[in-house]
Amino acid sequence: MSGNYVFDTEAIIAFLYNEPGHETVASLLEEVFTGSADGWLTETNASEVLYLVARFEGTNDKPTDASLREADRDLRALERQGLDIVAADWRLAAEIKADGSISLADAYAVGLAHEREATLVAGGDDDFADLPVEIDLHRFREHSA
């Protein structure tokens, strides 16, 4: 692993909700929080985290004003501890997306990991099998939640 990390949406959700593999994500985030590693989350992945938490904490899988605020607080807390939410190169993300069946948000995370020469922390999605760019990939669990 590179010692610097890009976290995909699944990793942050696993961390926030104590899903399988959250211990691994917590350990890597701790490196970021203590300043021994740099850590990034793309704006696209942050958007996914926000809407997912808002739905999970909302009513009947629908966001509420309170659940949107809670989701925003979760992301701001991660930022205060040292996780940077940044823009990724949209052209590179589009090229990665065009090459395969990877989700758009995952394409942004892959692009940022490639740009920053960082390790991408991802779950068990099979989206990362045949990428058009080289990255260091760290799976924090075998299967998606």
HUUR-V702710 format. One record per residue. N is the residue number from 0. RES is the residue in one small letter. SS is DSSP state (a for helix, b for strand, c for the rest). Layout:
N:RES:SS ; N:RES:SS
This chain:
0:m:c ; 1:s:c ; 2:g:c ; 3:n:c ; 4:y:b ; 5:v:b ; 6:f:b ; 7:d:c ; 8:t:a ; 9:e:a ; 10:a:a ; 11:i:a ; 12:i:a ; 13:a:a ; 14:f:a ; 15:l:a ; 16:y:c ; 17:n:c ; 18:e:c ; 19:p:c ; 20:g:c ; 21:h:a ; 22:e:a ; 23:t:a ; 24:v:a ; 25:a:a ; 26:s:a ; 27:l:a ; 28:l:a ; 29:e:a ; 30:e:a ; 31:v:a ; 32:f:a ; 33:t:c ; 34:g:c ; 35:s:c ; 36:a:c ; 37:d:c ; 38:g:b ; 39:w:b ; 40:l:b ; 41:t:b ; 42:e:a ; 43:t:a ; 44:n:a ; 45:a:a ; 46:s:a ; 47:e:a ; 48:v:a ; 49:l:a ; 50:y:a ; 51:l:a ; 52:v:a ; 53:a:a ; 54:r:a ; 55:f:a ; 56:e:a ; 57:g:c ; 58:t:b ; 59:n:c ; 60:d:c ; 61:k:b ; 62:p:c ; 63:t:c ; 64:d:a ; 65:a:a ; 66:s:a ; 67:l:a ; 68:r:a ; 69:e:a ; 70:a:a ; 71:d:a ; 72:r:a ; 73:d:a ; 74:l:a ; 75:r:a ; 76:a:a ; 77:l:a ; 78:e:a ; 79:r:a ; 80:q:c ; 81:g:c ; 82:l:b ; 83:d:b ; 84:i:b ; 85:v:b ; 86:a:c ; 87:a:c ; 88:d:c ; 89:w:a ; 90:r:a ; 91:l:a ; 92:a:a ; 93:a:a ; 94:e:a ; 95:i:a ; 96:k:a ; 97:a:a ; 98:d:a ; 99:g:c ; 100:s:c ; 101:i:c ; 102:s:c ; 103:l:a ; 104:a:a ; 105:d:a ; 106:a:a ; 107:y:a ; 108:a:a ; 109:v:a ; 110:g:a ; 111:l:a ; 112:a:a ; 113:h:a ; 114:e:a ; 115:r:a ; 116:e:c ; 117:a:c ; 118:t:b ; 119:l:b ; 120:v:b ; 121:a:b ; 122:g:c ; 123:g:c ; 124:d:c ; 125:d:a ; 126:d:a ; 127:f:a ; 128:a:c ; 129:d:c ; 130:l:c ; 131:p:c ; 132:v:c ; 133:e:c ; 134:i:c ; 135:d:b ; 136:l:b ; 137:h:b ; 138:r:b ; 139:f:c ; 140:r:c ; 141:e:c ; 142:h:c ; 143:s:c ; 144:a:c
